[in-house]
Amino acid sequence: MLLALLMLLAPLSVRGQYKFTYESQLGAGSKNLLQLSAVEGVEVDAAGNLYVADTHNFSIRKFDPEGNLLLRFGRKGYFDGGFHTIAAVRVDAQGNIYALDRSQGNIHKFDPQGNFLLAFGKPGTGNGQLNFPNDFDLDQEGNIFVADTQNKRVQKFDKEGNYLLQFGNEMYYASEMQAPQGITVTKDGNVHVVELNKDYVQRYDNQGKRLSTILRVGSKSLRSIDFDEEGNVYVVGFGEVTKLTKEGGYVYTWGSSHYGPATISSPGGVAVGKNGKVYVADRGGRRIQVYSQKGIFPELIQTIGGAGFAPDEFLSPKAVAVNAADELYVIDVTRKVKHFDSTGKLLREWGSHGKGQSQFETPSDVATDASGNVYVSDEYNHNVQKFSADGQWLAEFKGTTDRRVSFPLGIHVDKEGCLFVAGMDDVKKFDPNGKFLLVVGYNSFGNDKFTRPVDVVVDAEGFIYVLSFSQIYKHKPDGSFVKRWTLYNAYDQISLAEEKLTIDKEGNLIVARYIRDEVQLYSTLGKIGSPGHANGQLQHPVGVAVTGAGDVYVTEARNGRV
């Protein structure tokens, strides 16, 4: 009966014996509900409360000065109060909250409790219409100035959303706007604009008359701008923040585009509180970085949201394996193997960058054997390393001269302790001591031919299943071809290496689908998950493992969790 079901190998609706429910998670967001995704806009009110445009979660979040979540509102949709791509957020003197939606070309206004009040603007090139705007700000009277990026101009609206005027696209100015990206209005009513393709800030009066170029920053990737109480200027460029005096004098620059606890990866916005703290929306890090200026140089003092660098957090988990005791082994993009017990408590971690023992270049998969040993494949070191359950290095598998391990992406250890490696255009089998035994797919043609296999599993009867370009190839234990299945349409095949395959004790095949943000169970029923960031939802799943009890563990690259 099992073989007959396997031959069908097609996902059905979830109505039978299998029902998958969300239980828990490790990593980002597991300690609280503050997980952010692709944050862009940031604002600080007079009381020091922080407002964040949580772009990929389609919401606005409000935090107190200590980082505690006070308010969250918004959802995806093309309707009043609905968001698609929030680019910026602002707060007026009465506490009303404004959000700019880049894709919808409009601004939404909410009361201090997040209740919708009004919306204005729509996509287009006419007066009052917006074409992928990226930022806005309010003056002392509540007028709204919008950086209308693809229309190459700034538009001014009154506080009810009525169009007043525009400026910046006058052809006779040598400084004609090309791509206004960030905008801020100072207490004197002057409007300051930065652009992606210019290394300076342009200043205009409240009616759009150009006054001056006040400074040159040195970067031509300027994204956002803000002023502090003393009039000092803060400009966000590519991976860094530059502070200048109000006269344009250089003070300092900090941040970098490298990953790390204090760095800034693809900044989206900047705001300065009355206390002098600088808040940077770090899109790449999915977090808000808070810096103090009390010392001689800005110091990171707080991080809100985002994936983490703590031992029990993940930057981008790539694969997961479960041993007989339901303990988890997770490999992270930080080149670490993290070992958790069955309750999610971190037991240990190991690994570093390099080519030696316990070092990795690009770890791609992890597996365990019946004795509890751990195997980690390394795509660009062209090897598989074997460790004890507590992380002690035991051996290295590289193959023989004519049967070398080459670009391994997926691995599996069968009940006999034999290692299967899905690498460049074939799958190789090695005995527990590393002796080459078998190759599958090499020099094959027709239905048996697969290219760049991304994962491999072996069932209890020894049949070998290979995942390649959204197709599963089934082979007998001796490597002879049986059949293949196409899992989904050609569009989905672009996910390539970002898919993982595992098998449960019933012989059901489970595929983590990166491009569709879901996990599918084949031969019995259904799928797990849907795109999203909430509990039970998935964003780019890249690894999957199943316990003996049938629990499914999924690693998510984008949400930074298991």
C-alpha positions as a Python dict, from the first residue, in 0.01 Angstrom:
ca = {
    (1, 'M'): (0, 0, 0),
    (2, 'L'): (285, 237, 89),
    (3, 'L'): (450, 181, -249),
    (4, 'A'): (123, 251, -426),
    (5, 'L'): (87, 576, -238),
    (6, 'L'): (445, 671, -314),
    (7, 'M'): (382, 617, -684),
    (8, 'L'): (102, 871, -669),
    (9, 'L'): (326, 1126, -499),
    (10, 'A'): (92, 1424, -536),
    (11, 'P'): (-11, 1677, -269),
    (12, 'L'): (-377, 1654, -168),
    (13, 'S'): (-596, 1873, 48),
    (14, 'V'): (-540, 1857, 423),
    (15, 'R'): (-843, 1656, 534),
    (16, 'G'): (-715, 1320, 647),
    (17, 'Q'): (-509, 1180, 931),
    (18, 'Y'): (-238, 1448, 912),
    (19, 'K'): (-301, 1786, 1067),
    (20, 'F'): (-1, 2011, 1122),
    (21, 'T'): (-26, 2275, 1394),
    (22, 'Y'): (231, 2534, 1498),
    (23, 'E'): (393, 2453, 1835),
    (24, 'S'): (700, 2666, 1898),
    (25, 'Q'): (1010, 2823, 1748),
    (26, 'L'): (1379, 2883, 1814),
    (27, 'G'): (1578, 3192, 1723),
    (28, 'A'): (1435, 3522, 1606),
    (29, 'G'): (1116, 3622, 1783),
    (30, 'S'): (1114, 3318, 2014),
    (31, 'K'): (1153, 3533, 2326),
    (32, 'N'): (894, 3798, 2239),
    (33, 'L'): (671, 3931, 1964),
    (34, 'L'): (909, 4200, 1843),
    (35, 'Q'): (1041, 4027, 1532),
    (36, 'L'): (1069, 4279, 1249),
    (37, 'S'): (1112, 4223, 877),
    (38, 'A'): (1270, 4463, 626),
    (39, 'V'): (1214, 4773, 837),
    (40, 'E'): (1241, 5100, 645),
    (41, 'G'): (1095, 5403, 821),
    (42, 'V'): (1156, 5507, 1180),
    (43, 'E'): (1026, 5799, 1390),
    (44, 'V'): (1065, 5918, 1750),
    (45, 'D'): (802, 6132, 1925),
    (46, 'A'): (855, 6395, 2195),
    (47, 'A'): (818, 6133, 2470),
    (48, 'G'): (1087, 5913, 2321),
    (49, 'N'): (847, 5651, 2186),
    (50, 'L'): (966, 5478, 1871),
    (51, 'Y'): (752, 5416, 1560),
    (52, 'V'): (868, 5161, 1303),
    (53, 'A'): (750, 5092, 949),
    (54, 'D'): (767, 4712, 954),
    (55, 'T'): (750, 4681, 577),
    (56, 'H'): (731, 4307, 513),
    (57, 'N'): (492, 4257, 804),
    (58, 'F'): (262, 4528, 657),
    (59, 'S'): (231, 4704, 990),
    (60, 'I'): (330, 5000, 1204),
    (61, 'R'): (474, 4925, 1547),
    (62, 'K'): (512, 5158, 1844),
    (63, 'F'): (768, 5091, 2119),
    (64, 'D'): (836, 5271, 2445),
    (65, 'P'): (1188, 5411, 2507),
    (66, 'E'): (1296, 5076, 2657),
    (67, 'G'): (1189, 4884, 2347),
    (68, 'N'): (867, 4734, 2483),
    (69, 'L'): (593, 4693, 2223),
    (70, 'L'): (301, 4929, 2290),
    (71, 'L'): (97, 4919, 1970),
    (72, 'R'): (83, 4733, 1642),
    (73, 'F'): (-163, 4793, 1361),
    (74, 'G'): (-204, 4744, 988),
    (75, 'R'): (-241, 4454, 749),
    (76, 'K'): (-179, 4376, 386),
    (77, 'G'): (-430, 4510, 137),
    (78, 'Y'): (-525, 4776, -115),
    (79, 'F'): (-785, 4951, 99),
    (80, 'D'): (-805, 5236, 350),
    (81, 'G'): (-564, 5148, 628),
    (82, 'G'): (-417, 4858, 432),
    (83, 'F'): (-51, 4845, 334),
    (84, 'H'): (161, 4696, 61),
    (85, 'T'): (506, 4859, 94),
    (86, 'I'): (540, 5099, 388),
    (87, 'A'): (835, 5329, 319),
    (88, 'A'): (814, 5586, 601),
    (89, 'V'): (624, 5678, 918),
    (90, 'R'): (574, 6015, 1092),
    (91, 'V'): (389, 6147, 1399),
    (92, 'D'): (235, 6495, 1436),
    (93, 'A'): (208, 6712, 1747),
    (94, 'Q'): (-128, 6556, 1838),
    (95, 'G'): (11, 6202, 1823),
    (96, 'N'): (-156, 6112, 1494),
    (97, 'I'): (42, 5860, 1291),
    (98, 'Y'): (109, 5889, 918),
    (99, 'A'): (236, 5607, 694),
    (100, 'L'): (363, 5640, 337),
    (101, 'D'): (297, 5343, 107),
    (102, 'R'): (545, 5334, -180),
    (103, 'S'): (357, 5089, -403),
    (104, 'Q'): (10, 5236, -351),
    (105, 'G'): (137, 5592, -395),
    (106, 'N'): (-54, 5728, -96),
    (107, 'I'): (-35, 5835, 267),
    (108, 'H'): (-257, 5693, 543),
    (109, 'K'): (-338, 5888, 860),
    (110, 'F'): (-430, 5716, 1189),
    (111, 'D'): (-520, 5842, 1535),
    (112, 'P'): (-282, 5771, 1828),
    (113, 'Q'): (-453, 5434, 1887),
    (114, 'G'): (-400, 5323, 1527),
    (115, 'N'): (-756, 5381, 1406),
    (116, 'F'): (-778, 5485, 1041),
    (117, 'L'): (-872, 5850, 974),
    (118, 'L'): (-802, 5930, 609),
    (119, 'A'): (-587, 5855, 305),
    (120, 'F'): (-474, 6072, 15),
    (121, 'G'): (-271, 6034, -302),
    (122, 'K'): (-276, 5774, -576),
    (123, 'P'): (-29, 5644, -837),
    (124, 'G'): (37, 5881, -1126),
    (125, 'T'): (224, 6185, -1251),
    (126, 'G'): (-32, 6462, -1204),
    (127, 'N'): (-70, 6711, -921),
    (128, 'G'): (-131, 6524, -596),
    (129, 'Q'): (-36, 6192, -754),
    (130, 'L'): (270, 5995, -643),
    (131, 'N'): (507, 5766, -829),
    (132, 'F'): (694, 5533, -591),
    (133, 'P'): (754, 5793, -316),
    (134, 'N'): (1017, 5702, -57),
    (135, 'D'): (990, 5953, 229),
    (136, 'F'): (790, 6242, 374),
    (137, 'D'): (792, 6484, 666),
    (138, 'L'): (565, 6736, 840),
    (139, 'D'): (627, 7102, 920),
    (140, 'Q'): (514, 7287, 1235),
    (141, 'E'): (170, 7359, 1081),
    (142, 'G'): (109, 6997, 986),
    (143, 'N'): (176, 7042, 614),
    (144, 'I'): (316, 6731, 449),
    (145, 'F'): (615, 6724, 213),
    (146, 'V'): (662, 6406, 7),
    (147, 'A'): (977, 6291, -175),
    (148, 'D'): (800, 6182, -495),
    (149, 'T'): (1094, 5978, -617),
    (150, 'Q'): (1010, 5861, -968),
    (151, 'N'): (833, 6187, -1051),
    (152, 'K'): (1162, 6365, -961),
    (153, 'R'): (997, 6620, -735),
    (154, 'V'): (873, 6712, -390),
    (155, 'Q'): (500, 6769, -338),
    (156, 'K'): (340, 6966, -55),
    (157, 'F'): (-3, 6882, 93),
    (158, 'D'): (-199, 7040, 376),
    (159, 'K'): (-285, 6836, 687),
    (160, 'E'): (-609, 6716, 528),
    (161, 'G'): (-424, 6582, 225),
    (162, 'N'): (-510, 6857, -22),
    (163, 'Y'): (-246, 6929, -286),
    (164, 'L'): (-71, 7267, -249),
    (165, 'L'): (240, 7283, -468),
    (166, 'Q'): (542, 7098, -607),
    (167, 'F'): (908, 7178, -667),
    (168, 'G'): (1242, 7028, -765),
    (169, 'N'): (1177, 6935, -1127),
    (170, 'E'): (1236, 7277, -1281),
    (171, 'M'): (1443, 7217, -1594),
    (172, 'Y'): (1640, 7541, -1562),
    (173, 'Y'): (1807, 7435, -1238),
    (174, 'A'): (2136, 7251, -1272),
    (175, 'S'): (2035, 7085, -946),
    (176, 'E'): (1711, 6944, -1086),
    (177, 'M'): (1599, 6645, -880),
    (178, 'Q'): (1659, 6301, -1027),
    (179, 'A'): (1565, 6066, -744),
    (180, 'P'): (1467, 6238, -416),
    (181, 'Q'): (1500, 5968, -153),
    (182, 'G'): (1497, 6126, 192),
    (183, 'I'): (1337, 6446, 321),
    (184, 'T'): (1314, 6635, 650),
    (185, 'V'): (1171, 6972, 757),
    (186, 'T'): (1348, 7175, 1025),
    (187, 'K'): (1182, 7404, 1282),
    (188, 'D'): (1237, 7708, 1059),
    (189, 'G'): (1024, 7544, 789),
    (190, 'N'): (1310, 7477, 550),
    (191, 'V'): (1298, 7151, 355),
    (192, 'H'): (1611, 6935, 316),
    (193, 'V'): (1634, 6665, 49),
    (194, 'V'): (1888, 6389, -24),
    (195, 'E'): (1906, 6180, -341),
    (196, 'L'): (2049, 5842, -433),
    (197, 'N'): (2267, 5981, -713),
    (198, 'K'): (2399, 6293, -536),
    (199, 'D'): (2646, 6335, -253),
    (200, 'Y'): (2497, 6651, -103),
    (201, 'V'): (2187, 6784, 72),
    (202, 'Q'): (1970, 7046, -101),
    (203, 'R'): (1780, 7302, 105),
    (204, 'Y'): (1453, 7475, 6),
    (205, 'D'): (1221, 7716, 180),
    (206, 'N'): (862, 7625, 271),
    (207, 'Q'): (735, 7734, -71),
    (208, 'G'): (989, 7533, -267),
    (209, 'K'): (1244, 7803, -345),
    (210, 'R'): (1591, 7653, -360),
    (211, 'L'): (1819, 7811, -100),
    (212, 'S'): (2152, 7629, -107),
    (213, 'T'): (2356, 7314, -111),
    (214, 'I'): (2455, 7292, 254),
    (215, 'L'): (2705, 7007, 257),
    (216, 'R'): (2871, 6723, 72),
    (217, 'V'): (2867, 6385, 240),
    (218, 'G'): (3100, 6187, 13),
    (219, 'S'): (2858, 5904, -67),
    (220, 'K'): (2629, 5892, -369),
    (221, 'S'): (2388, 5645, -210),
    (222, 'L'): (2206, 5878, 28),
    (223, 'R'): (1878, 5736, 159),
    (224, 'S'): (1754, 5928, 461),
    (225, 'I'): (1814, 6247, 661),
    (226, 'D'): (1722, 6390, 1001),
    (227, 'F'): (1825, 6673, 1236),
    (228, 'D'): (1876, 6679, 1612),
    (229, 'E'): (1770, 6953, 1856),
    (230, 'E'): (2093, 7147, 1794),
    (231, 'G'): (2050, 7138, 1418),
    (232, 'N'): (2319, 6879, 1349),
    (233, 'V'): (2254, 6674, 1037),
    (234, 'Y'): (2240, 6293, 1018),
    (235, 'V'): (2256, 6139, 672),
    (236, 'V'): (2223, 5768, 596),
    (237, 'G'): (2429, 5633, 309),
    (238, 'F'): (2521, 5282, 204),
    (239, 'G'): (2571, 5090, 529),
    (240, 'E'): (2670, 5396, 732),
    (241, 'V'): (2549, 5710, 910),
    (242, 'T'): (2731, 6044, 881),
    (243, 'K'): (2690, 6330, 1130),
    (244, 'L'): (2763, 6688, 1026),
    (245, 'T'): (2714, 7023, 1194),
    (246, 'K'): (2436, 7253, 1077),
    (247, 'E'): (2699, 7448, 884),
    (248, 'G'): (2805, 7131, 704),
    (249, 'G'): (3118, 7051, 904),
    (250, 'Y'): (3208, 6682, 930),
    (251, 'V'): (3176, 6520, 1275),
    (252, 'Y'): (3202, 6143, 1225),
    (253, 'T'): (3075, 5838, 1034),
    (254, 'W'): (2983, 5500, 1179),
    (255, 'G'): (2843, 5165, 1073),
    (256, 'S'): (2933, 4933, 787),
    (257, 'S'): (2756, 4700, 546),
    (258, 'H'): (2914, 4389, 701),
    (259, 'Y'): (2707, 4162, 925),
    (260, 'G'): (2762, 4196, 1298),
    (261, 'P'): (2589, 4307, 1618),
    (262, 'A'): (2676, 4677, 1576),
    (263, 'T'): (2679, 4711, 1199),
    (264, 'I'): (2417, 4844, 959),
    (265, 'S'): (2312, 4636, 660),
    (266, 'S'): (2112, 4826, 397),
    (267, 'P'): (1983, 5113, 615),
    (268, 'G'): (1637, 5241, 538),
    (269, 'G'): (1577, 5539, 763),
    (270, 'V'): (1715, 5746, 1050),
    (271, 'A'): (1560, 5944, 1336),
    (272, 'V'): (1713, 6140, 1624),
    (273, 'G'): (1538, 6165, 1961),
    (274, 'K'): (1540, 6463, 2195),
    (275, 'N'): (1786, 6272, 2412),
    (276, 'G'): (2034, 6260, 2125),
    (277, 'K'): (1992, 5890, 2061),
    (278, 'V'): (2012, 5793, 1694),
    (279, 'Y'): (1767, 5531, 1565),
    (280, 'V'): (1858, 5356, 1240),
    (281, 'A'): (1618, 5129, 1048),
    (282, 'D'): (1841, 4841, 940),
    (283, 'R'): (1653, 4674, 654),
    (284, 'G'): (1908, 4400, 593),
    (285, 'G'): (1930, 4317, 963),
    (286, 'R'): (1551, 4334, 1010),
    (287, 'R'): (1603, 4546, 1321),
    (288, 'I'): (1630, 4895, 1471),
    (289, 'Q'): (1977, 4991, 1590),
    (290, 'V'): (1988, 5249, 1871),
    (291, 'Y'): (2310, 5446, 1925),
    (292, 'S'): (2417, 5673, 2210),
    (293, 'Q'): (2633, 5979, 2148),
    (294, 'K'): (2745, 6034, 2507),
    (295, 'G'): (3098, 5918, 2433),
    (296, 'I'): (3348, 6045, 2179),
    (297, 'F'): (3199, 5808, 1921),
    (298, 'P'): (2848, 5660, 1877),
    (299, 'E'): (2794, 5338, 2072),
    (300, 'L'): (2531, 5073, 2002),
    (301, 'I'): (2317, 5051, 2316),
    (302, 'Q'): (2004, 4869, 2200),
    (303, 'T'): (1872, 4647, 1922),
    (304, 'I'): (1500, 4602, 1863),
    (305, 'G'): (1382, 4306, 1657),
    (306, 'G'): (1587, 4125, 1398),
    (307, 'A'): (1773, 3799, 1379),
    (308, 'G'): (2047, 3769, 1637),
    (309, 'F'): (2409, 3681, 1699),
    (310, 'A'): (2354, 3539, 2046),
    (311, 'P'): (2437, 3167, 2079),
    (312, 'D'): (2069, 3066, 2081),
    (313, 'E'): (1975, 3291, 1787),
    (314, 'F'): (2019, 3258, 1411),
    (315, 'L'): (2121, 3498, 1140),
    (316, 'S'): (1990, 3269, 865),
    (317, 'P'): (1951, 2899, 954),
    (318, 'K'): (2016, 2678, 651),
    (319, 'A'): (1944, 2318, 756),
    (320, 'V'): (1828, 2113, 1053),
    (321, 'A'): (1863, 1751, 1166),
    (322, 'V'): (1701, 1559, 1452),
    (323, 'N'): (1862, 1269, 1640),
    (324, 'A'): (1692, 975, 1813),
    (325, 'A'): (1647, 1179, 2131),
    (326, 'D'): (1467, 1456, 1939),
    (327, 'E'): (1762, 1690, 1986),
    (328, 'L'): (1820, 1943, 1709),
    (329, 'Y'): (2132, 2030, 1513),
    (330, 'V'): (2102, 2351, 1311),
    (331, 'I'): (2360, 2501, 1076),
    (332, 'D'): (2356, 2879, 1043),
    (333, 'V'): (2499, 3109, 777),
    (334, 'T'): (2743, 3222, 1048),
    (335, 'R'): (2920, 2886, 990),
    (336, 'K'): (2809, 2752, 1326),
    (337, 'V'): (2651, 2420, 1419),
    (338, 'K'): (2405, 2476, 1706),
    (339, 'H'): (2288, 2188, 1923),
    (340, 'F'): (1957, 2218, 2113),
    (341, 'D'): (1784, 1970, 2343),
    (342, 'S'): (1426, 1859, 2282),
    (343, 'T'): (1290, 2159, 2476),
    (344, 'G'): (1481, 2412, 2263),
    (345, 'K'): (1757, 2483, 2517),
    (346, 'L'): (2096, 2548, 2359),
    (347, 'L'): (2347, 2284, 2463),
    (348, 'R'): (2651, 2386, 2260),
    (349, 'E'): (2775, 2532, 1934),
    (350, 'W'): (3087, 2484, 1726),
    (351, 'G'): (3243, 2586, 1398),
    (352, 'S'): (3437, 2875, 1245),
    (353, 'H'): (3545, 3003, 905),
    (354, 'G'): (3824, 2811, 736),
    (355, 'K'): (3935, 2486, 576),
    (356, 'G'): (4058, 2291, 879),
    (357, 'Q'): (3892, 2056, 1123),
    (358, 'S'): (3559, 2193, 1254),
    (359, 'Q'): (3586, 2483, 1009),
    (360, 'F'): (3347, 2564, 725),
    (361, 'E'): (3333, 2776, 413),
    (362, 'T'): (2970, 2724, 303),
    (363, 'P'): (2793, 2463, 518),
    (364, 'S'): (2498, 2330, 322),
    (365, 'D'): (2333, 2044, 512),
    (366, 'V'): (2342, 1848, 837),
    (367, 'A'): (2249, 1487, 921),
    (368, 'T'): (2274, 1243, 1213),
    (369, 'D'): (2330, 867, 1229),
    (370, 'A'): (2186, 600, 1461),
    (371, 'S'): (2477, 644, 1703),
    (372, 'G'): (2414, 1016, 1736),
    (373, 'N'): (2709, 1130, 1527),
    (374, 'V'): (2664, 1451, 1327),
    (375, 'Y'): (2759, 1509, 963),
    (376, 'V'): (2794, 1852, 799),
    (377, 'S'): (2841, 1903, 424),
    (378, 'D'): (3040, 2203, 300),
    (379, 'E'): (2965, 2314, -55),
    (380, 'Y'): (3283, 2510, -128),
    (381, 'N'): (3523, 2309, 88),
    (382, 'H'): (3402, 2003, -109),
    (383, 'N'): (3378, 1776, 193),
    (384, 'V'): (3159, 1627, 464),
    (385, 'Q'): (3284, 1640, 823),
    (386, 'K'): (3179, 1394, 1091),
    (387, 'F'): (3144, 1491, 1458),
    (388, 'S'): (3042, 1319, 1779),
    (389, 'A'): (2709, 1414, 1934),
    (390, 'D'): (2885, 1673, 2152),
    (391, 'G'): (3069, 1833, 1860),
    (392, 'Q'): (3409, 1660, 1872),
    (393, 'W'): (3567, 1626, 1528),
    (394, 'L'): (3592, 1263, 1413),
    (395, 'A'): (3655, 1237, 1038),
    (396, 'E'): (3639, 1397, 695),
    (397, 'F'): (3480, 1252, 381),
    (398, 'K'): (3624, 1383, 53),
    (399, 'G'): (3595, 1074, -167),
    (400, 'T'): (3856, 920, -392),
    (401, 'T'): (4047, 1067, -685),
    (402, 'D'): (3783, 968, -941),
    (403, 'R'): (3487, 983, -702),
    (404, 'R'): (3548, 1305, -514),
    (405, 'V'): (3288, 1494, -316),
    (406, 'S'): (3214, 1799, -531),
    (407, 'F'): (2989, 2091, -435),
    (408, 'P'): (2777, 1889, -187),
    (409, 'L'): (2435, 2039, -119),
    (410, 'G'): (2245, 1758, 56),
    (411, 'I'): (2343, 1458, 269),
    (412, 'H'): (2172, 1160, 433),
    (413, 'V'): (2288, 875, 657),
    (414, 'D'): (2096, 547, 628),
    (415, 'K'): (2029, 293, 905),
    (416, 'E'): (2354, 110, 822),
    (417, 'G'): (2557, 426, 874),
    (418, 'C'): (2632, 476, 504),
    (419, 'L'): (2664, 835, 387),
    (420, 'F'): (2485, 962, 74),
    (421, 'V'): (2607, 1290, -76),
    (422, 'A'): (2412, 1491, -337),
    (423, 'G'): (2675, 1689, -525),
    (424, 'M'): (2766, 1796, -876),
    (425, 'D'): (2532, 1603, -1110),
    (426, 'D'): (2528, 1280, -905),
    (427, 'V'): (2474, 1117, -566),
    (428, 'K'): (2762, 922, -409),
    (429, 'K'): (2740, 657, -139),
    (430, 'F'): (3019, 591, 113),
    (431, 'D'): (3045, 330, 389),
    (432, 'P'): (3087, 444, 753),
    (433, 'N'): (3465, 455, 707),
    (434, 'G'): (3450, 673, 396),
    (435, 'K'): (3503, 400, 136),
    (436, 'F'): (3327, 476, -193),
    (437, 'L'): (3047, 227, -269),
    (438, 'L'): (2807, 359, -532),
    (439, 'V'): (2725, 650, -762),
    (440, 'V'): (2371, 736, -878),
    (441, 'G'): (2300, 956, -1179),
    (442, 'Y'): (2652, 964, -1322),
    (443, 'N'): (2657, 930, -1704),
    (444, 'S'): (2279, 884, -1704),
    (445, 'F'): (2051, 982, -1992),
    (446, 'G'): (1678, 1036, -2046),
    (447, 'N'): (1444, 1010, -1749),
    (448, 'D'): (1730, 893, -1527),
    (449, 'K'): (1938, 1208, -1584),
    (450, 'F'): (1931, 1475, -1315),
    (451, 'T'): (2132, 1795, -1289),
    (452, 'R'): (2267, 1959, -974),
    (453, 'P'): (2079, 1749, -716),
    (454, 'V'): (2004, 1950, -403),
    (455, 'D'): (1914, 1676, -155),
    (456, 'V'): (1885, 1300, -103),
    (457, 'V'): (1703, 1068, 140),
    (458, 'V'): (1685, 689, 178),
    (459, 'D'): (1378, 502, 303),
    (460, 'A'): (1367, 201, 536),
    (461, 'E'): (1386, -40, 240),
    (462, 'G'): (1694, 127, 97),
    (463, 'F'): (1528, 308, -195),
    (464, 'I'): (1706, 632, -281),
    (465, 'Y'): (1515, 956, -351),
    (466, 'V'): (1695, 1248, -516),
    (467, 'L'): (1556, 1604, -532),
    (468, 'S'): (1665, 1802, -839),
    (469, 'F'): (1498, 2096, -1015),
    (470, 'S'): (1162, 2036, -845),
    (471, 'Q'): (1160, 1670, -942),
    (472, 'I'): (1214, 1357, -732),
    (473, 'Y'): (1406, 1064, -881),
    (474, 'K'): (1359, 721, -722),
    (475, 'H'): (1630, 455, -743),
    (476, 'K'): (1668, 101, -611),
    (477, 'P'): (1930, 29, -343),
    (478, 'D'): (2171, -78, -620),
    (479, 'G'): (2128, 261, -790),
    (480, 'S'): (1912, 144, -1081),
    (481, 'F'): (1644, 390, -1187),
    (482, 'V'): (1277, 333, -1095),
    (483, 'K'): (1086, 649, -1185),
    (484, 'R'): (1064, 1024, -1135),
    (485, 'W'): (795, 1272, -1035),
    (486, 'T'): (752, 1639, -1122),
    (487, 'L'): (641, 1808, -804),
    (488, 'Y'): (526, 2147, -929),
    (489, 'N'): (527, 2373, -1231),
    (490, 'A'): (826, 2516, -1415),
    (491, 'Y'): (798, 2851, -1236),
    (492, 'D'): (882, 2688, -905),
    (493, 'Q'): (1197, 2529, -1043),
    (494, 'I'): (1391, 2854, -1007),
    (495, 'S'): (1439, 2776, -638),
    (496, 'L'): (1722, 2534, -730),
    (497, 'A'): (1941, 2474, -425),
    (498, 'E'): (1697, 2640, -187),
    (499, 'E'): (1493, 2323, -135),
    (500, 'K'): (1537, 2040, 113),
    (501, 'L'): (1400, 1688, 129),
    (502, 'T'): (1337, 1453, 421),
    (503, 'I'): (1139, 1136, 489),
    (504, 'D'): (930, 1030, 788),
    (505, 'K'): (897, 683, 943),
    (506, 'E'): (595, 608, 723),
    (507, 'G'): (794, 673, 406),
    (508, 'N'): (625, 1003, 326),
    (509, 'L'): (846, 1254, 149),
    (510, 'I'): (852, 1610, 283),
    (511, 'V'): (989, 1900, 76),
    (512, 'A'): (1075, 2248, 207),
    (513, 'R'): (985, 2489, -76),
    (514, 'Y'): (1186, 2810, -51),
    (515, 'I'): (1017, 2991, -340),
    (516, 'R'): (662, 2916, -217),
    (517, 'D'): (722, 2967, 156),
    (518, 'E'): (570, 2633, 248),
    (519, 'V'): (651, 2271, 328),
    (520, 'Q'): (475, 1997, 132),
    (521, 'L'): (409, 1637, 230),
    (522, 'Y'): (394, 1392, -62),
    (523, 'S'): (225, 1051, -94),
    (524, 'T'): (-28, 1105, 181),
    (525, 'L'): (-161, 1459, 215),
    (526, 'G'): (-125, 1824, 225),
    (527, 'K'): (113, 2106, 299),
    (528, 'I'): (238, 2299, 599),
    (529, 'G'): (242, 2675, 623),
    (530, 'S'): (176, 2979, 411),
    (531, 'P'): (385, 3289, 334),
    (532, 'G'): (426, 3520, 633),
    (533, 'H'): (608, 3608, 954),
    (534, 'A'): (354, 3506, 1216),
    (535, 'N'): (370, 3188, 1421),
    (536, 'G'): (319, 2890, 1190),
    (537, 'Q'): (387, 3092, 874),
    (538, 'L'): (702, 3058, 665),
    (539, 'Q'): (947, 3287, 485),
    (540, 'H'): (1195, 3104, 258),
    (541, 'P'): (1215, 2761, 428),
    (542, 'V'): (1551, 2601, 345),
    (543, 'G'): (1575, 2299, 574),
    (544, 'V'): (1342, 2033, 709),
    (545, 'A'): (1370, 1737, 948),
    (546, 'V'): (1121, 1495, 1106),
    (547, 'T'): (1133, 1328, 1449),
    (548, 'G'): (1032, 971, 1517),
    (549, 'A'): (702, 1099, 1655),
    (550, 'G'): (629, 1281, 1330),
    (551, 'D'): (703, 1637, 1443),
    (552, 'V'): (840, 1852, 1159),
    (553, 'Y'): (1118, 2107, 1211),
    (554, 'V'): (1169, 2376, 946),
    (555, 'T'): (1451, 2630, 916),
    (556, 'E'): (1357, 2971, 770),
    (557, 'A'): (1625, 3182, 605),
    (558, 'R'): (1430, 3507, 609),
    (559, 'N'): (1262, 3481, 949),
    (560, 'G'): (1585, 3363, 1112),
    (561, 'R'): (1426, 3083, 1313),
    (562, 'V'): (1338, 2714, 1339),
}
